[in-house]
Amino acid sequence: MRVDLGDVELEVAQAGEGGEPLLLVHGFTGAKEDFGDWMEPFADLGFHAVAPDLRGHGASDHPEDEAAYSLEIFADDLDALIVELGWERSTLVGHSMGGMVAQVLATRVPEDLRGLVLMDTSHGSVEGIDPELVEFAQGVARNQGIEAVADILAEMESPLDTPAHLRLLAEREGYAEFGDRKLRASSAAMYAAMVGELTAQEDRLNALRGLTVPTLVLVGDLDRPFLDDSERLRAAIPGARLVVVPGAGHSPQFEAPDVWWGAVSRFVQQVTRDRPVEMA
C-alpha cells in the first residue's frame, strides 16, 4: 500500500486492519521487511500492525536533496502517516535510527502514544565512529552513488558484525542478500545526510526525562555500541524497563526471535489494555 503524505509517498506494509494501532519503524538503510516476520503474529494478537519504508528507503519516494532528510523530517512523516491512518493513540516500536525517530515523536506528542519500544538505539550521537570515515562515506555517496557505498561496505568490517549476526548470515538462507538489497534500495542523498546526522546529533536525554509514556528499552547483549545508551535511556525515562536479549546483536528480532517476541508482544499487549507493565 502507498500512502500520500503530501511531499512524499511512503510504501507501507500492514496486517490486522481495524485492530489496535501499532507502528513499526526500521533503522538506517533498513526497510519495512525488517518486521516482516512479525506482521501477522501482531495481527493475530489484535493489532493493526503498520510498517512503512521511511522516505529515502525501500520503495518509498527518494527525494534527491539532502535537506529532505533528518530525524525531525522522518518524525514529521510518521506523524502525518498516523493522521492518514486515522489513529488517535498508537504504540510505537523503533529500531536503531527508527528508535531515534520514535524518541523525537514521543517528546513532541506523548499524549498520542500508548506505549514506546526503543530497540537497539541511542539517545544521541552514535559513538566510536571515525569522523574521517563519515566524511569519506558521504563523499562516496554524493559522487558515486549508493551502489559504490554498498560495494565498499561489503569489504569492510562493521561494529554490528557480532557473532549473532555472523551466525545468522551462515544459517539463514538469503539473509546476506536481504541486507545488501535494503542498502542498495536506499537513497544516496539520504545516506549522505543521515550518516552525518547520526554521528553529530543533539542529545535527547534531558527531553526524555519528562516522558510519561510506558517505555520498553530493548537491546542485544552483543550490541556493544548501544548497550550503555540503552541503560541511560532506561534510567532517564520514568518507569522505563530494560530487556537485554541474550545472544543477540543489533537485530534481535532476527537473531533471538523467541526472546524478542516474548518481550515485545507482552509489553505491547499490556500497554494497549491499560494494564500495569510487568517485565521479567
Steps between C-alpha positions, in 0.01 A plus 500: 500500500620853420405791721518857368627739768513806276868550421580127498327167457594214730473132421336330797448138607207428725310216664199485730319809374250620762704375794694688765740747329864382494765685297831322430790719384818361346853635527760665274506331155241254628150434370149402604603137447712524816170426676358276227514181707285660768222683321253209502589390855426855621173494304413168666530677836249763391732771367487702182872469428640758258862511383601775254808537288628837622563763233821422316465130581357199320208572269408837651578828324867600484535881507829599337587788736692416818301774674193274464639262764535529876367335814253788533376452142463125549296577813286744297429216256400260779270762649338556160470124444323458834255773399439333162432170675243670721667387821444691823745313723758246391789292626832578334789257448824652371815307405842670494454826304128427514531510878654845476213617280260345752662701780454823303133422442442389859636824642277700262167321551523266801123524546454321166696190610388204706845348512853530365757231417856625446703221347880499459512876476667812638389822668759701308800466273619147432842472659818341374470596133799673340397847368737454207321176411165684512635770267635233265165316493315825428736575213451157346120529528498849348744436219458131414158402633360238733624207292859610561428538873359147512799357312744662743308401813485141381880486537516667844451376853218662697448538877161339434666180370441320829521121542118499492497683166769277351312189616183628334689565177616139503170342605220704341490456125486831317567714806821653361321586177210645700731748674682591181172552314369740766819707487499520119132604507587801716543854372855630464381843618336344806817303574723807478267711714430244770845347541603852597207569732519165679855576608441868589150532641362677804469290814138432598544370857383817672191521279421136576516544877148641503351232279198328654442241227548136615832403344690181433869531413636187334853420383702195402771414750756487216401841360782682679463842329149527649520327839598806703252723319224250570575509871503880495165502319355270764631722779377823342146403398275472806387143554681364195596132502814355340521156341847382394455216252754218547691394192370783282675783321347801327194322356356277773173451309709284265783385729299399809142501373336306781634726776433813295143398423430404859620835637345724235167319463447490876578869534280624215207291623536638851510866395212473254284338766597771751648242734803560724811410307681208658822386339699200611 
